[in-house]
Amino acid sequence: MNLLHAALLCLHLLAAALWVGGMATMVLAVRPAAIQVLEAPPLRLQLLGATLARFFTLVQIAIVVLLATGLLMLALLGGRAHWSVHAMAALGLLMMALFAHIRWALYPRLQRALAEQAWPLAAAALNRIRQFVNINLALGGLVFALAVLGRAW
C-alpha cells in the first residue's frame, strides 16, 4: 500500500467512524440521557432536534469524504477489488440513501412540528428518524465487520 492509498484509507475510516460512531452516540447515549434528565417533552424534542441539525451537517461532510476517498481508492486498484469492498460500497450507498430520506424527508417534518410546537407530531417524527437511524447503525456495523473480516472469507 502506498502513501496516497494509506492517506485515503485513513480519511475514509475517520469519516465512517464519525458517521457510525455519531449514530451510536445519539441512540445509546444522547437520547437516553435527554429522556432521563429533561422531564418536559418539549425540551427533549428541541434538544434532540438541535443536536440532529449539527450532526446531519457532519454526516453530509462525512458522506462527501467517503464517496471521494472510496472512489479514489477503487480507481487506484484499477476498479478491481475484493468482493467485500464491493459489498461495503453497496451497503454504504444504501446507508447514504437512507440518510437522504432521514435528512430531506423526515427531518423537515420534525422541524415543522417543532416550529409549530406540535409536540405529539414532533415526537412521532423523531421516533421515525430514530427507527431509520437504528437501521443505518446496524448497516454501519455490518460495513465495519466486512472491513475487518471480509478478506478472510
Stockholm file with secondary structure:
# STOCKHOLM 1.0

chainA/1-153         MNLLHAALLCLHLLAAALWVGGMATMVLAVRPAAIQVLEAPPLRLQLLGATLARFFTLVQIAIVVLLATGLLMLALLGGRAHWSVHAMAALGLLMMALFAHIRWALYPRLQRALAEQAWPLAAAALNRIRQFVNINLALGGLVFALAVLGRAW
#=GR chainA/1-153 SS CCHHHHHHHHHHHHHHHHHHHHHHHIIIIIHHHHHHHCCSHHHHHHHHHHHHHHHHHHHHHHHHHHHHHHHHHHHHTTTCCCHHHHHHHHHHHHHHHHHHHIIIIIHHHHHHHHHTTCHHHHHHHHHHHHHHHHHHHHHHHHHHHHHHHGGGC
#=GC SS_cons         CCHHHHHHHHHHHHHHHHHHHHHHHIIIIIHHHHHHHCCSHHHHHHHHHHHHHHHHHHHHHHHHHHHHHHHHHHHHTTTCCCHHHHHHHHHHHHHHHHHHHIIIIIHHHHHHHHHTTCHHHHHHHHHHHHHHHHHHHHHHHHHHHHHHHGGGC
//
